[in-house]
Amino acid sequence: MKQRVLLVDDELNVRKALTTALRKVGYETREASGGSEALALLAEFQPEVMLLDLRMPELDGMETLRRLREMNLREEERPSVVMMTAYGSAKDVMEAIKLGAFDYVQKPFDLARVKEVVAQALRQRESDRANRMLREQAAEETWESPGLVGLSPAMQEVYKMVGRVSMTKATVLIQGESGTGKELIAKAIHNNSPRAASPMITVNCGAIPENLLESELFGYERGAFTGAAGRKPGLVELADGGTLFLDEIGELPPSLQVKLLRVLQERTFVRVGGVESISVDVRIIAATNRDLQERIRQGLFREDLYYRLNVVPIYMPPLRERREDIPLLAAHFVAKFGRELGKEPCHLSPAAMEVLRSYHWPGNVRQLENTIERALVIAGGSAILPEHVEAYLQESEQTEASGIGQLLQWEDRTMRELVQEVEREAIARALQKEKGNRLQTAKRLGISRRALLYKLEMYGLAGDDAQNGVEVRKK
């Protein structure tokens, strides 16, 4: 079946030229001399692309586009609109894109360009159609994964593994870069397991000070230490019957690795200050952005604990390895933040989407989410345009690229001065990225918290200790 293009222009010679050019390359075409006639032809002709002139008597192109947008059409019934005009201004272009136009071509026509844009619009429609089918298939899966978005081959493998492991008691180790969504996978495993009605306890092993982590995990008896006025159950005990998710497991202190190993091997533990061995039925899921085998070589992580955790490994791919998911993720975040900000309906223009597709996303899905949220805040209309995302991405690039290189103005300065200035800048940036959390900043920099406190004082920097990163989740 031929692909259908509707040509809307009040000039007969323009319509005939376009008809001849497009029919030569295999398209079926129909003509309309104005906006009203074009809208009346939609149901009968069902065009996939509409070439729409901006300046026409009676009902101009912009008003036609507005009425088309207001029509109660399914996504697949709504044609992709390419605007045409000899008098286009920047304002017209932006307004047309905000109203959902796919692209814009200038008169007098370069017919090769017109054919190229029509072909691009049809390819985009085919891609959207395929994504809709995949979304429908994904919605029919037997397990649910709220918040998980992506239909790339890499993510399909992750979903398959989640489906296989959910119904077992096996320990899972989720590995991947920061911002890839490791906690979402842990929640999907728990929510689709027989333990879903019981708690899922989330512990950020890097966010709780080392001197408190043992008592937080295993609890304590009365009098175990100063201030222990009564018995307190630990998070392992609270997770009994459910799931314990240990995020940033690579940051777990060596002294506690032995105790966790006992929980994994024997499903028992002892409270701080206690002698009684307590049995628990808990499923453990761990996650890390660290190379645990490298930490084993460095003597920072127990090899026997690694093998106990790595029963079922799941690898979360970075966003740069699943670029085909960027449109789905972007659309998901536009809808999410559009609702929260009261900016529905809103959409990404094709040009803005191309910017997102071509970026390398060092911060992964979390960075994309932040980019979309900021773009929605600064976008004045109903469309996100390239400039709404480019400014944020350029700012991120400049933040990473600037600083250290500019600091090394070495003339008339000693090596000690240069090293101290670079060190101060590195600490300041890490502190900013960790939002003032001194413990996390020390871990990011690979130094002890005591050393960090000394350097903060020496360089006149400051930071606030974060609260314990503990979350209890029930279905």
C-alpha positions as CSV (number, residue, x, y, z in Angstrom):
1,M,0.0,0.0,0.0
2,K,1.3,3.4,-1.0
3,Q,2.1,6.0,1.7
4,R,-0.3,8.9,1.6
5,V,0.5,12.6,1.5
6,L,-2.0,15.5,1.7
7,L,-0.9,18.7,0.0
8,V,-2.6,21.9,1.3
9,D,-1.9,25.2,-0.5
10,D,-4.1,27.9,-2.0
11,E,-1.9,28.1,-5.1
12,L,-2.7,25.5,-7.7
13,N,0.7,25.6,-9.4
14,V,2.4,24.8,-6.0
15,R,0.1,21.8,-5.5
16,K,0.6,20.4,-9.0
17,A,4.4,20.7,-8.7
18,L,4.4,18.9,-5.4
19,T,2.0,16.3,-6.7
20,T,4.2,15.5,-9.7
21,A,7.4,15.3,-7.6
22,L,5.9,13.1,-4.9
23,R,4.1,10.7,-7.1
24,K,7.3,10.1,-9.1
25,V,8.8,8.6,-6.0
26,G,5.8,6.4,-5.2
27,Y,3.6,8.4,-2.8
28,E,-0.2,8.6,-3.1
29,T,-1.3,12.3,-2.9
30,R,-4.5,14.3,-2.6
31,E,-4.8,18.1,-2.8
32,A,-6.7,20.7,-0.7
33,S,-6.9,24.4,-1.4
34,G,-7.5,25.5,2.2
35,G,-7.5,24.4,5.8
36,S,-11.2,23.5,6.0
37,E,-11.0,21.3,3.0
38,A,-7.9,19.6,4.4
39,L,-9.6,18.8,7.7
40,A,-12.6,17.5,5.9
41,L,-10.4,15.1,3.9
42,L,-8.7,13.5,7.0
43,A,-11.2,10.8,7.7
44,E,-11.6,9.8,4.0
45,F,-8.0,10.0,2.9
46,Q,-6.2,9.2,6.2
47,P,-2.9,10.9,5.2
48,E,0.3,10.0,7.0
49,V,1.9,13.3,6.1
50,M,0.4,16.7,5.5
51,L,2.3,19.5,3.7
52,L,0.6,22.6,5.0
53,D,1.0,26.1,3.7
54,L,1.2,28.8,6.4
55,R,-0.4,31.7,4.6
56,M,-3.9,30.9,3.1
57,P,-7.2,32.8,3.0
58,E,-10.1,31.7,5.1
59,L,-8.3,29.2,7.4
60,D,-4.5,29.7,7.6
61,G,-1.9,26.9,8.3
62,M,-1.4,27.8,11.9
63,E,-5.1,27.7,12.7
64,T,-5.5,24.5,10.8
65,L,-2.6,23.0,12.9
66,R,-4.4,24.2,16.1
67,R,-7.7,22.6,15.0
68,L,-5.9,19.4,14.0
69,R,-4.3,19.2,17.4
70,E,-7.7,19.6,19.1
71,M,-9.4,16.8,17.1
72,N,-10.0,13.6,19.0
73,L,-7.7,11.4,16.9
74,R,-5.6,8.4,17.9
75,E,-1.9,8.9,17.6
76,E,-1.6,6.7,14.5
77,E,-4.5,8.7,12.8
78,R,-2.9,12.1,13.3
79,P,-0.7,13.0,10.3
80,S,2.8,14.4,10.6
81,V,2.6,18.0,9.5
82,V,5.3,19.8,7.5
83,M,4.7,23.6,7.3
84,M,5.4,25.5,4.1
85,T,5.8,29.3,3.7
86,A,7.7,32.0,1.8
87,Y,7.3,34.4,4.8
88,G,8.4,32.3,7.7
89,S,9.8,34.1,10.8
90,A,11.5,32.7,13.8
91,K,8.3,33.2,15.7
92,D,6.3,31.3,13.1
93,V,8.7,28.4,13.2
94,M,8.7,28.1,17.0
95,E,4.9,28.4,17.2
96,A,4.4,25.7,14.6
97,I,6.8,23.4,16.4
98,K,5.0,24.1,19.7
99,L,1.7,23.1,18.0
100,G,3.2,19.7,17.0
101,A,4.5,20.3,13.4
102,F,7.2,17.8,12.5
103,D,9.3,20.2,10.4
104,Y,9.3,23.4,8.3
105,V,10.3,24.0,4.7
106,Q,10.8,27.4,3.0
107,K,9.4,28.5,-0.4
108,P,10.6,28.5,-3.2
109,F,11.0,24.8,-2.8
110,D,14.0,22.7,-3.2
111,L,12.0,19.6,-4.2
112,A,14.8,17.3,-3.1
113,R,14.6,18.8,0.3
114,V,10.8,18.4,0.4
115,K,11.1,14.7,-0.5
116,E,13.8,14.2,2.2
117,V,11.6,15.8,4.9
118,V,8.5,13.7,3.9
119,A,10.7,10.6,4.0
120,Q,12.0,11.6,7.5
121,A,8.5,12.1,8.8
122,L,7.4,8.7,7.5
123,R,10.5,7.0,9.1
124,Q,9.7,8.8,12.4
125,R,6.1,7.5,12.2
126,E,7.3,4.0,11.6
127,S,9.6,4.2,14.6
128,D,6.8,5.6,16.8
129,R,4.5,2.7,15.6
130,A,7.1,0.1,16.4
131,N,7.6,1.7,19.9
132,R,3.9,1.6,20.5
133,M,3.7,-2.1,19.7
134,L,6.7,-2.8,22.0
135,R,5.1,-0.8,24.8
136,E,1.9,-2.8,24.4
137,Q,3.8,-6.0,24.4
138,A,5.7,-4.9,27.5
139,A,2.4,-4.0,29.3
140,E,1.3,-7.6,28.8
141,E,4.3,-9.1,30.6
142,T,3.4,-11.1,33.7
143,W,5.5,-9.0,36.0
144,E,5.2,-5.2,36.6
145,S,8.1,-2.8,36.7
146,P,6.8,0.7,37.6
147,G,9.4,3.4,36.6
148,L,11.4,1.1,34.3
149,V,11.4,2.4,30.7
150,G,13.3,1.0,27.8
151,L,12.8,-1.6,25.1
152,S,16.3,-1.9,23.7
153,P,17.8,-5.4,23.4
154,A,20.1,-4.7,26.4
155,M,17.1,-3.8,28.6
156,Q,15.0,-6.7,27.3
157,E,17.8,-9.0,28.6
158,V,17.6,-7.2,32.0
159,Y,13.8,-7.7,32.1
160,K,14.1,-11.4,31.2
161,M,16.6,-11.9,34.1
162,V,14.3,-10.0,36.5
163,G,11.4,-12.3,35.4
164,R,13.5,-15.4,36.0
165,V,15.0,-14.4,39.4
166,S,11.9,-12.8,41.0
167,M,10.3,-16.1,41.9
168,T,13.4,-17.5,43.5
169,K,15.3,-16.8,46.7
170,A,18.6,-16.3,45.0
171,T,20.9,-13.5,46.0
172,V,21.3,-10.9,43.3
173,L,24.1,-8.5,42.5
174,I,23.2,-5.5,40.3
175,Q,26.2,-3.7,38.7
176,G,26.3,-0.6,36.6
177,E,27.3,3.0,36.5
178,S,25.6,5.7,38.7
179,G,22.3,6.8,37.4
180,T,21.4,3.7,35.4
181,G,18.4,2.6,37.6
182,K,19.8,-0.2,39.8
183,E,17.4,0.5,42.6
184,L,14.4,0.3,40.2
185,I,15.6,-3.2,39.2
186,A,15.8,-4.2,42.9
187,K,12.2,-3.0,43.5
188,A,11.0,-4.8,40.4
189,I,12.5,-8.1,41.7
190,H,10.9,-7.6,45.1
191,N,7.5,-6.4,43.9
192,N,7.2,-9.4,41.6
193,S,8.3,-12.0,44.1
194,P,6.4,-14.0,46.7
195,R,7.8,-11.6,49.3
196,A,6.0,-8.6,47.8
197,A,3.6,-8.2,50.7
198,S,6.5,-8.0,53.1
199,P,8.9,-5.0,53.6
200,M,11.7,-4.1,51.3
201,I,14.4,-2.4,53.3
202,T,16.8,-0.2,51.4
203,V,20.2,0.6,53.0
204,N,22.7,3.0,51.4
205,C,26.0,1.5,52.7
206,G,27.9,4.6,51.7
207,A,25.5,7.1,53.4
208,I,25.6,5.8,57.0
209,P,28.7,6.7,59.0
210,E,30.8,3.6,59.6
211,N,30.5,3.8,63.4
212,L,26.7,3.7,63.2
213,L,26.3,1.2,60.3
214,E,26.7,-2.0,62.4
215,S,24.0,-1.0,64.9
216,E,21.7,0.1,62.1
217,L,22.1,-3.2,60.2
218,F,22.1,-5.6,63.1
219,G,20.5,-3.7,66.0
220,Y,21.7,-3.5,69.6
221,E,20.9,-4.6,73.1
222,R,20.3,-2.4,76.1
223,G,23.6,-1.1,77.4
224,A,25.6,-2.1,74.3
225,F,27.1,1.4,74.2
226,T,26.5,4.8,75.7
227,G,23.0,6.0,74.9
228,A,21.7,2.4,74.2
229,A,18.8,2.8,76.7
230,G,16.8,-0.2,75.3
231,R,16.9,-3.0,72.7
232,K,16.6,-1.9,69.1
233,P,16.0,-4.3,66.2
234,G,18.3,-3.7,63.2
235,L,17.4,-3.4,59.5
236,V,18.3,-7.1,58.8
237,E,15.7,-8.1,61.4
238,L,13.1,-5.7,60.1
239,A,13.5,-7.2,56.6
240,D,12.6,-10.7,57.9
241,G,10.3,-12.3,55.4
242,G,11.0,-9.6,52.9
243,T,14.0,-8.2,51.0
244,L,17.1,-6.3,52.1
245,F,18.5,-4.1,49.4
246,L,22.1,-3.1,50.1
247,D,23.0,-0.2,47.8
248,E,26.6,0.8,47.3
249,I,27.7,-2.6,48.7
250,G,31.3,-1.8,47.6
251,E,31.4,0.8,50.4
252,L,30.7,-1.7,53.2
253,P,33.5,-1.6,55.8
254,P,35.6,-4.7,56.0
255,S,34.6,-5.2,59.6
256,L,31.0,-5.6,58.6
257,Q,31.7,-7.7,55.6
258,V,32.3,-10.7,57.8
259,K,29.0,-10.3,59.6
260,L,27.1,-9.9,56.3
261,L,28.8,-13.1,55.1
262,R,27.3,-14.9,58.1
263,V,23.8,-13.7,57.2
264,L,24.2,-14.9,53.7
265,Q,25.6,-18.3,54.7
266,E,23.7,-19.1,57.8
267,R,20.8,-16.6,57.8
268,T,21.7,-15.7,61.4
269,F,23.2,-12.6,63.1
270,V,23.9,-11.3,66.6
271,R,22.9,-7.8,67.8
272,V,25.6,-5.4,69.0
273,G,26.2,-6.1,72.6
274,G,24.2,-9.4,72.4
275,V,25.0,-13.1,72.6
276,E,21.9,-14.6,71.2
277,S,22.0,-15.8,67.5
278,I,18.9,-14.6,65.7
279,S,17.6,-16.4,62.6
280,V,16.0,-14.5,59.7
281,D,14.4,-15.3,56.4
282,V,15.6,-12.5,54.2
283,R,16.4,-12.2,50.5
284,I,19.4,-10.0,49.8
285,I,19.9,-7.9,46.7
286,A,23.0,-5.8,46.5
287,A,24.0,-3.1,44.0
288,T,27.3,-1.3,43.2
289,N,28.9,1.1,40.7
290,R,32.3,-0.1,41.8
291,D,34.5,-2.8,40.2
292,L,34.3,-5.3,43.1
293,Q,37.0,-7.6,41.7
294,E,39.4,-4.6,41.6
295,R,38.5,-3.8,45.2
296,I,39.3,-7.5,46.1
297,R,42.7,-7.1,44.5
298,Q,43.2,-3.9,46.6
299,G,42.2,-5.8,49.8
300,L,39.1,-3.7,50.3
301,F,36.5,-6.4,49.7
302,R,36.3,-10.0,50.7
303,E,36.4,-12.5,47.9
304,D,34.2,-15.0,49.6
305,L,31.5,-12.3,50.2
306,Y,31.7,-11.3,46.5
307,Y,30.9,-14.9,45.4
308,R,28.1,-15.1,47.9
309,L,26.6,-11.9,46.6
310,N,27.2,-12.6,42.9
311,V,24.9,-15.7,42.6
312,V,22.8,-14.0,40.0
313,P,24.5,-11.0,38.4
314,I,22.5,-8.3,36.5
315,Y,24.3,-5.7,34.5
316,M,22.5,-2.3,34.0
317,P,23.8,-0.8,30.7
318,P,24.7,2.9,30.6
319,L,22.5,5.1,28.5
320,R,25.1,5.4,25.8
321,E,24.8,1.7,25.2
322,R,21.0,1.8,24.7
323,R,20.5,5.0,22.7
324,E,17.3,3.6,21.1
325,D,15.7,4.0,24.6
326,I,16.3,7.8,24.7
327,P,13.0,8.7,22.9
328,L,10.9,6.5,25.2
329,L,12.7,7.7,28.4
330,A,12.4,11.4,27.3
331,A,8.7,11.0,26.5
332,H,8.2,9.3,29.9
333,F,9.9,12.1,31.8
334,V,8.1,14.8,29.8
335,A,4.8,13.2,30.8
336,K,5.9,12.8,34.4
337,F,7.1,16.3,35.0
338,G,4.4,17.8,32.8
339,R,1.9,16.5,35.2
340,E,3.9,17.6,38.2
341,L,4.5,21.1,36.8
342,G,1.0,21.5,35.4
343,K,2.4,21.8,31.8
344,E,0.4,19.2,30.0
345,P,0.2,18.6,27.1
346,C,3.8,19.1,26.3
347,H,6.1,17.4,23.8
348,L,9.7,17.3,22.5
349,S,10.3,18.9,19.1
350,P,12.1,16.6,16.6
351,A,15.1,18.9,16.7
352,A,15.3,18.7,20.5
353,M,15.0,14.9,20.4
354,E,17.9,14.8,18.0
355,V,20.0,16.8,20.5
356,L,19.1,14.2,23.1
357,R,19.9,11.3,20.8
358,S,23.4,12.6,19.9
359,Y,24.5,13.5,23.5
360,H,26.8,11.0,25.3
361,W,25.0,11.1,28.8
362,P,27.8,10.6,31.3
363,G,25.2,10.9,34.1
364,N,23.0,8.2,32.4
365,V,19.2,8.1,32.9
366,R,19.4,10.4,36.0
367,Q,21.0,13.1,33.9
368,L,18.4,12.8,31.2
369,E,15.7,13.0,33.8
370,N,17.2,16.2,35.2
371,T,17.6,17.6,31.7
372,I,13.9,17.1,30.9
373,E,12.7,18.5,34.2
374,R,14.8,21.7,33.7
375,A,13.7,22.0,30.0
376,L,10.0,21.8,31.0
377,V,10.6,24.5,33.6
378,I,12.2,27.0,31.2
379,A,10.1,26.1,28.1
380,G,7.5,28.9,27.7
381,G,5.0,27.0,25.5
382,S,3.9,23.4,25.0
383,A,7.0,22.3,23.1
384,I,10.6,21.6,24.3
385,L,12.9,23.1,21.7
386,P,16.7,22.5,21.1
387,E,17.7,25.6,23.1
388,H,15.8,24.4,26.1
389,V,18.1,21.3,26.4
390,E,21.3,22.5,24.8
391,A,22.0,25.2,27.4
392,Y,21.9,22.7,30.3
393,L,24.0,20.1,28.5
394,Q,26.6,22.7,27.5
395,E,26.7,24.0,31.1
396,S,27.3,20.4,32.3
397,E,30.1,20.0,29.7
398,Q,31.7,23.3,30.7
399,T,31.5,22.5,34.4
400,E,33.4,19.2,33.7
401,A,35.9,20.7,31.3
402,S,36.7,24.0,33.1
403,G,38.4,24.3,36.4
404,I,41.5,22.0,36.6
405,G,42.9,23.0,33.2
406,Q,42.4,26.7,34.0
407,L,43.9,26.3,37.4
408,L,47.3,25.2,36.1
409,Q,48.6,28.7,35.4
410,W,52.0,27.5,36.5
411,E,54.2,30.6,36.0
412,D,55.7,32.0,39.2
413,R,54.1,29.3,41.3
414,T,55.6,26.4,43.2
415,M,54.6,22.8,42.7
416,R,53.1,22.7,46.2
417,E,50.9,25.7,45.4
418,L,49.7,24.1,42.2
419,V,48.9,20.8,43.9
420,Q,47.1,22.5,46.7
421,E,44.9,24.5,44.3
422,V,44.0,21.5,42.3
423,E,43.2,19.6,45.5
424,R,41.0,22.4,46.8
425,E,39.1,22.5,43.5
426,A,38.6,18.7,43.4
427,I,37.3,18.7,47.0
428,A,35.0,21.7,46.3
429,R,33.5,19.9,43.3
430,A,33.1,16.6,45.0
431,L,31.4,18.3,48.0
432,Q,29.0,20.1,45.6
433,K,28.2,16.9,43.7
434,E,27.5,15.1,47.0
435,K,25.3,18.0,48.2
436,G,27.5,18.7,51.3
437,N,27.6,15.1,52.5
438,R,31.1,14.7,53.9
439,L,31.1,10.9,54.1
440,Q,30.1,10.6,50.5
441,T,32.6,13.2,49.5
442,A,35.4,11.4,51.2
443,K,34.4,8.1,49.5
444,R,34.2,9.8,46.1
445,L,37.7,11.2,46.6
446,G,39.1,8.0,48.0
447,I,40.2,9.5,51.3
448,S,39.2,9.0,54.9
449,R,36.5,11.2,56.5
450,R,39.1,12.4,59.0
451,A,41.4,13.4,56.2
452,L,38.6,15.2,54.5
453,L,37.6,17.1,57.6
454,Y,41.2,18.3,58.0
455,K,41.3,19.5,54.4
456,L,38.0,21.2,54.6
457,E,39.3,23.2,57.5
458,M,42.6,23.9,55.8
459,Y,40.9,25.2,52.6
460,G,38.0,27.0,54.2
461,L,35.4,24.7,52.7
462,A,32.3,23.3,54.5
463,G,29.8,20.5,54.2
464,D,26.9,19.0,56.2
465,D,26.6,15.4,57.3
466,A,23.7,13.6,55.5
467,Q,21.1,11.7,57.4
468,N,21.1,8.0,57.4
469,G,20.0,6.7,53.9
470,V,17.4,4.2,55.0
471,E,14.1,3.6,53.3
472,V,11.4,1.1,54.2
473,R,9.2,0.1,51.2
474,K,6.0,-1.9,51.4
475,K,3.8,-2.9,48.5
